[in-house]
Amino acid sequence: MGAKSDESFNIAPNGIEKKITSRTKAIMVVHLYGCPADMDGIVAVARKHNVRVLEDAPQSVGAQYRGRRMGSIGDIGIYSFQISKTITAGEGGAVVTNDPLLFERATRFHDLGMLRLGHQQEGFYAHL
């Protein structure tokens, strides 16, 4: 049973804390239909328990929470490009972060664990 939602239909901070256990590594926030979740409350709970915040924001591209874009507040932002999302490309997606460790880990998952040295630049990765 997941945490309760609020009037925006997003996860509510007051329902998250009692769901956190010693095995919890992250809180995944899904910003639905351009409606941002209460990121101040969610980030506060996450920091208190030393867990990461993942923002799933493909249906909220362009939406803002207190002047910040969805996907830029948590530790990592996730955007899928599946046909029902705001930005489509058939399939695929994007991951954004300003954390170098998370960037490297995401890159390794994408490239089946192989980081091709000499082809990585800050904020950009491509197969050449």
C-alpha positions as CSV (number, residue, x, y, z in Angstrom):
1,M,0.0,0.0,0.0
2,G,1.5,3.3,-1.1
3,A,1.5,6.7,0.6
4,K,-1.7,8.7,0.3
5,S,-2.2,11.4,-2.3
6,D,-3.2,15.0,-1.8
7,E,-5.6,17.3,-3.7
8,S,-3.2,17.4,-6.7
9,F,-3.4,13.5,-6.9
10,N,0.3,13.4,-6.2
11,I,2.1,11.7,-3.3
12,A,1.5,13.6,0.0
13,P,4.5,14.2,2.3
14,N,2.5,13.3,5.4
15,G,1.9,9.8,4.1
16,I,5.5,9.1,3.1
17,E,7.3,9.2,6.5
18,K,5.5,6.2,8.0
19,K,6.3,4.1,4.9
20,I,10.1,4.6,5.2
21,T,12.1,1.6,6.5
22,S,15.8,0.9,6.8
23,R,15.6,-0.5,3.2
24,T,14.2,2.7,1.7
25,K,16.7,4.2,-0.8
26,A,14.5,6.8,-2.6
27,I,11.2,8.5,-2.8
28,M,9.8,8.6,-6.3
29,V,7.5,11.5,-7.0
30,V,5.2,11.4,-10.1
31,H,4.1,14.9,-11.1
32,L,0.8,14.2,-12.9
33,Y,-0.8,16.2,-15.6
34,G,1.2,19.4,-15.0
35,C,0.4,19.4,-11.3
36,P,3.5,19.5,-9.1
37,A,3.7,17.6,-5.8
38,D,4.5,19.3,-2.6
39,M,8.3,19.2,-3.1
40,D,9.2,21.2,0.0
41,G,7.5,18.6,2.2
42,I,8.8,15.6,0.3
43,V,12.4,16.9,0.1
44,A,12.3,17.6,3.9
45,V,11.2,14.0,4.6
46,A,13.8,12.6,2.3
47,R,16.6,14.7,3.8
48,K,15.5,13.7,7.3
49,H,15.8,10.0,6.4
50,N,18.9,10.4,4.1
51,V,17.1,9.0,1.0
52,R,17.1,10.3,-2.6
53,V,14.2,12.0,-4.4
54,L,13.5,10.9,-7.9
55,E,11.1,13.1,-9.9
56,D,9.1,11.4,-12.7
57,A,8.0,14.4,-14.7
58,P,7.2,13.5,-18.3
59,Q,3.6,14.7,-18.0
60,S,4.7,18.0,-16.3
61,V,7.3,19.4,-18.7
62,G,7.2,23.1,-18.3
63,A,5.3,23.0,-15.0
64,Q,6.9,24.8,-12.0
65,Y,6.9,24.6,-8.2
66,R,7.9,27.8,-6.5
67,G,9.7,29.0,-9.7
68,R,11.6,25.8,-10.3
69,R,10.9,23.3,-13.1
70,M,9.6,19.9,-12.4
71,G,12.4,17.4,-12.6
72,S,15.0,19.9,-11.2
73,I,14.2,19.9,-7.5
74,G,14.9,16.3,-6.5
75,D,18.2,14.4,-6.9
76,I,17.3,13.2,-10.3
77,G,14.6,14.0,-12.9
78,I,13.2,11.4,-15.2
79,Y,11.4,12.1,-18.5
80,S,10.0,9.3,-20.7
81,F,9.1,10.1,-24.3
82,Q,6.4,7.4,-24.7
83,I,3.5,8.4,-26.9
84,S,1.2,9.5,-24.1
85,K,3.7,12.0,-22.6
86,T,4.0,15.7,-23.2
87,I,7.1,15.3,-25.4
88,T,7.0,12.2,-27.5
89,A,9.5,10.3,-29.6
90,G,7.8,6.9,-29.8
91,E,10.0,5.5,-27.0
92,G,13.0,6.5,-25.0
93,G,13.6,9.1,-22.3
94,A,16.0,11.4,-20.5
95,V,17.5,11.5,-17.1
96,V,18.8,14.8,-15.6
97,T,20.8,15.5,-12.4
98,N,23.4,17.9,-11.1
99,D,25.0,15.1,-9.0
100,P,28.2,13.7,-10.7
101,L,27.9,10.3,-9.0
102,L,24.2,9.9,-10.0
103,F,25.2,11.0,-13.6
104,E,27.9,8.3,-13.8
105,R,25.7,5.6,-12.4
106,A,22.9,6.5,-14.8
107,T,25.4,6.4,-17.7
108,R,26.6,3.0,-16.6
109,F,23.1,1.6,-16.5
110,H,22.4,3.1,-19.9
111,D,25.6,1.7,-21.4
112,L,25.4,-1.8,-19.8
113,G,28.0,-0.9,-17.2
114,M,30.7,0.3,-19.6
115,L,31.7,3.9,-19.4
116,R,33.6,4.8,-22.5
117,L,36.4,7.0,-21.3
118,G,37.3,9.9,-23.6
119,H,33.6,10.3,-24.8
120,Q,32.2,11.7,-21.6
121,Q,31.9,15.5,-21.0
122,E,30.2,17.3,-18.2
123,G,26.4,17.1,-18.7
124,F,26.7,15.2,-21.9
125,Y,27.2,11.6,-23.0
126,A,27.1,10.1,-26.5
127,H,28.2,7.0,-28.3
128,L,30.8,8.1,-30.9
